[in-house]
Amino acid sequence: MRAIVVQKFGGPEVLQLDSDYPKPTLADNKVLLRVRCIGVNPVETYIRAGTYARLPQLPYIPGNDGAGTVEAVGSGVTAFKPGDRVFWTRPDNSGSYAEYCTSNESSIWSLPDSLTFEQGAALGVPYFTAYRALFAKCKAKPGDRVLIHGASGAVGLAAVQLAAARGVHVYGTAGTTEGMKLVQNSGAIEVFNHRSPDYVQQVQASNPGGFNGIVEMLANVNLAQDLEWLAPTGIACVVGCRGSIEINPRLMMGKESSVVGCALNSANEADWKEMGAAITAGIAKGHLKPIVSKVFPLADAASAHKEVIESTGAMGKVVLAVD
Ligand SMILES: NC(=O)c1ccc[n+]([C@@H]2O[C@H](COP(=O)([O-])OP(=O)(O)OC[C@H]3O[C@@H](n4cnc5c(N)ncnc54)[C@H](OP(=O)(O)O)[C@@H]3O)[C@@H](O)[C@H]2O)c1
């Protein structure tokens, strides 16, 4: 099969196409998946660069997220049959930057005909992370005011859609006019431009009472400000962070506010079940519609990694397509 194989950690150029890589073998508890599209996540660039806390053994095939069809199932698998349209996420995957991969059945969900394979590949890490950040960490409830700080990217747009569907009053930020429109169309009440010099004043003027929750995509830039913006007992959830920042913890005392971290990979089996059920229900009701910004061919995974980590002006999800 064709697969992207990483032989050594390094820049995007280490994502090399191998046209004759062995197809993964099927175990009793596994599903063999024919990959049609792959979701590219920032974490895959950190792993590829060798800078992430947990690294795979070399050589490895990157990727946990994807969408496609079931090719074959092991004897212990009951939930799926060959031909089913599905999407998947979680690290038990053998590596989804490939024509075929294997996964546990508990990491796979049905993909309805209403979504394309490109959209299916955009569900995994972004929607499950957004769900965990909003509902498990920020404890967002209908009627709460929640700010998605960095709402134009893959996790941000997923968070806006999930929050709006739950009756949360959702606000967002983006760095371009086009990104702001996308966030507004996804269900935000008001959108601010985090590159505008006076956006802090705009947010404050619009929300004098503060936010019950903030889902933060760039904590090393924004956490100090988030503490100012939290309402009494509000919760800021760190989803993305690319460095350190000085904060004033005193701002948390009077309001009894909190800062919590979010790590999708810390979810337990019950969490995954709950998240999968809520996300598939949201898709069925038409509330959740992943937005794909760019599609690259599998062979050009290096360009997809550059796009994910270097480009500004996010407009949803970067995806690889296997033709
Ligand atoms: N904790 C976890 O389990 C987990 C899971 C998934 C992702 N993540 C992390 O979450 C972050 C977002 O992931 P993603 O896939 O959504 O990436 P993405 O699609 O590249 O989106 C990045 C977002 O950050 C925004 N941004 C840029 N500058 C900002 C600023 N100064 N203030 C606020 N937002 C800003 C971008 O907006 P513009 O481009 O419009 O400026 C865009 O909305 C990444 O750091 C990723 O590693 C963590």
The ligand as an SDF file (V2000), in Angstrom:
LIG
                    3D

 48 52  0  0  0  0  0  0  0  0999 V2000
   -5.1810   19.7330   24.4440 N   0  0  0  0  0  0  0  0  0  0  0  0
   -5.5500   18.8910   23.4850 C   0  0  0  0  0  0  0  0  0  0  0  0
   -5.9170   17.7290   23.7240 O   0  0  0  0  0  0  0  0  0  0  0  0
   -5.5200   19.4030   22.0730 C   0  0  0  0  0  0  0  0  0  0  0  0
   -6.2200   18.7440   21.0580 C   0  0  0  0  0  0  0  0  0  0  0  0
   -6.2570   19.3170   19.7860 C   0  0  0  0  0  0  0  0  0  0  0  0
   -5.5630   20.4890   19.5290 C   0  0  0  0  0  0  0  0  0  0  0  0
   -4.8380   21.0610   20.5310 N   0  0  0  0  0  0  0  0  0  0  0  0
   -4.1140   22.3280   20.3100 C   0  0  0  0  0  0  0  0  0  0  0  0
   -5.0880   23.3500   20.1460 O   0  0  0  0  0  0  0  0  0  0  0  0
   -4.6060   24.3540   19.2640 C   0  0  0  0  0  0  0  0  0  0  0  0
   -5.6230   24.5630   18.1310 C   0  0  0  0  0  0  0  0  0  0  0  0
   -5.6780   23.3860   17.3160 O   0  0  0  0  0  0  0  0  0  0  0  0
   -6.3960   23.4560   15.8870 P   0  0  0  0  0  0  0  0  0  0  0  0
   -6.3100   22.1070   15.2770 O   0  0  0  0  0  0  0  0  0  0  0  0
   -7.6960   24.1350   16.0010 O   0  0  0  0  0  0  0  0  0  0  0  0
   -5.3680   24.4420   15.1160 O   0  0  0  0  0  0  0  0  0  0  0  0
   -5.6930   25.4460   13.9150 P   0  0  0  0  0  0  0  0  0  0  0  0
   -6.7680   24.8860   13.0500 O   0  0  0  0  0  0  0  0  0  0  0  0
   -4.3700   25.7710   13.3180 O   0  0  0  0  0  0  0  0  0  0  0  0
   -6.2820   26.7570   14.6380 O   0  0  0  0  0  0  0  0  0  0  0  0
   -5.4690   27.6430   15.3710 C   0  0  0  0  0  0  0  0  0  0  0  0
   -6.3760   28.7350   15.9100 C   0  0  0  0  0  0  0  0  0  0  0  0
   -5.6170   29.5970   16.7600 O   0  0  0  0  0  0  0  0  0  0  0  0
   -6.0070   30.9370   16.4190 C   0  0  0  0  0  0  0  0  0  0  0  0
   -5.0620   31.9580   16.8570 N   0  0  0  0  0  0  0  0  0  0  0  0
   -3.9690   32.4570   16.2310 C   0  0  0  0  0  0  0  0  0  0  0  0
   -3.4560   33.4680   16.9550 N   0  0  0  0  0  0  0  0  0  0  0  0
   -4.2590   33.6270   18.0470 C   0  0  0  0  0  0  0  0  0  0  0  0
   -4.2630   34.5140   19.1530 C   0  0  0  0  0  0  0  0  0  0  0  0
   -3.3270   35.4520   19.3260 N   0  0  0  0  0  0  0  0  0  0  0  0
   -5.2420   34.3850   20.0680 N   0  0  0  0  0  0  0  0  0  0  0  0
   -6.2110   33.4530   19.9490 C   0  0  0  0  0  0  0  0  0  0  0  0
   -6.2430   32.5670   18.9260 N   0  0  0  0  0  0  0  0  0  0  0  0
   -5.2810   32.6550   17.9920 C   0  0  0  0  0  0  0  0  0  0  0  0
   -6.1500   30.8780   14.9060 C   0  0  0  0  0  0  0  0  0  0  0  0
   -6.8610   32.0250   14.4120 O   0  0  0  0  0  0  0  0  0  0  0  0
   -6.4390   32.8000   13.0430 P   0  0  0  0  0  0  0  0  0  0  0  0
   -5.6300   31.8470   12.2180 O   0  0  0  0  0  0  0  0  0  0  0  0
   -7.7500   33.1950   12.4430 O   0  0  0  0  0  0  0  0  0  0  0  0
   -5.6270   33.9630   13.5120 O   0  0  0  0  0  0  0  0  0  0  0  0
   -6.9770   29.6080   14.7980 C   0  0  0  0  0  0  0  0  0  0  0  0
   -8.3250   29.8720   15.0910 O   0  0  0  0  0  0  0  0  0  0  0  0
   -3.2170   23.8660   18.7930 C   0  0  0  0  0  0  0  0  0  0  0  0
   -2.2330   24.4740   19.5790 O   0  0  0  0  0  0  0  0  0  0  0  0
   -3.2600   22.3760   19.0590 C   0  0  0  0  0  0  0  0  0  0  0  0
   -1.9740   21.8240   19.2550 O   0  0  0  0  0  0  0  0  0  0  0  0
   -4.8090   20.5500   21.7940 C   0  0  0  0  0  0  0  0  0  0  0  0
  1  2  1  0
  2  3  2  0
  2  4  1  0
  4  5  1  0
  4 48  2  0
  5  6  2  0
  6  7  1  0
  7  8  2  0
  8  9  1  0
  8 48  1  0
  9 10  1  0
  9 46  1  0
 10 11  1  0
 11 12  1  0
 11 44  1  0
 12 13  1  0
 13 14  1  0
 14 15  2  0
 14 16  1  0
 14 17  1  0
 17 18  1  0
 18 19  2  0
 18 20  1  0
 18 21  1  0
 21 22  1  0
 22 23  1  0
 23 24  1  0
 23 42  1  0
 24 25  1  0
 25 26  1  0
 25 36  1  0
 26 27  1  0
 26 35  1  0
 27 28  2  0
 28 29  1  0
 29 30  1  0
 29 35  2  0
 30 31  1  0
 30 32  2  0
 32 33  1  0
 33 34  2  0
 34 35  1  0
 36 37  1  0
 36 42  1  0
 37 38  1  0
 38 39  2  0
 38 40  1  0
 38 41  1  0
 42 43  1  0
 44 45  1  0
 44 46  1  0
 46 47  1  0
M  CHG  2   8   1  16  -1
M  END
$$$$
